[in-house]
Amino acid sequence: MADAMLLHSMIVSSDGGAHCRYAGGPYGMDPEAGEELRARRIVVLGGDERVEQAEWDTMGTTPYSFPGPNDGCGTGSRRRFLLAFDHDACRITVRVRLKLEPDDGVEVTADKKRAWKTRIENSWSDWVFLDRQSGPAPCDHYTLLVEIVWVAEDEERDYRVRVSAGEARAAMTRWYLDDPDLVAAHEFGHMLGNVDEYYDERCPNRPVRDGIMNDQEEWPLPFPRHYTAVRQWVEYFLCSSFEVKEKWNVHGGGW
């Protein structure tokens, strides 16, 4: 348990104090580039003093973000999700709590919620892993999983999602009942800090690349780059450097 105790002493700061942060280092945020990590709180579960869950708001930009929440080229600068660390099984779960807000007269059935949840989790879970490059993290490798949690009105949520009838162009927090379920998996990618990667003449600097953030029907799965914000936060809390690697050769090594 010595490693776990060391991690705890380096990381836990529920009052917003200093965390393991290597500003200007090989895996730190760069304040001069507008990057900032702001932890909201860390919760320690159990009696073994290991960090089990970390919850936060993230402010600033990621390598594939563009400035401003309303410029039409990006999704703004906020990503919010919860991480659950399982150091025994060497896996990290990215948990996002969603509050669905249907339009008047619109009903989101249990079957529809199940379909959205299944598609998002299947699209984003267990395709990549974090390979430790340096630092005291207990595991050499962490599998990354995703979990969607539907919450009620009085429960804490990460995002409110408006749900409308019919089929139309969706957004991160605006979904349509008749859109393919893969669209929800694409919109979930924005919640992890990713921007669209399809061509748009309004956004000449936007990267156009294969993957779920482009055409989710042709490329229904993410690439390692789509977990950049998750990797940064894991590094931040575990005081270790990681590389995101493909767990299965689903893309044929095509990146």
Sequence and secondary structure as in RCSB ss.txt:
>XXXX:A:sequence
MADAMLLHSMIVSSDGGAHCRYAGGPYGMDPEAGEELRARRIVVLGGDERVEQAEWDTMGTTPYSFPGPNDGCGT
GSRRRFLLAFDHDACRITVRVRLKLEPDDGVEVTADKKRAWKTRIENSWSDWVFLDRQSGPAPCDHYTLLVEIVW
VAEDEERDYRVRVSAGEARAAMTRWYLDDPDLVAAHEFGHMLGNVDEYYDERCPNRPVRDGIMNDQEEWPLPFPR
HYTAVRQWVEYFLCSSFEVKEKWNVHGGGW
>XXXX:A:secstr
 HHHHHHHHHH  TTS   S  TTSTTS  GGGT EEEEEEEEE SSS  EEEEEEEEES  TT  S TTSSSS 
 S EEEEEEEETTTTEEEEEEEEEEEE TT    HHHHHHHHHHHHHHHSSSEEEEEEES  S SEEEEEEEEEE
  TTS  SEEEEEESS    BTTEEETTS HHHHHHHHHHHTT    S  TT TTS   SSTTS TTTS S  GG
GGHHHHHHHHHHHT EEEEEESS TTTT  
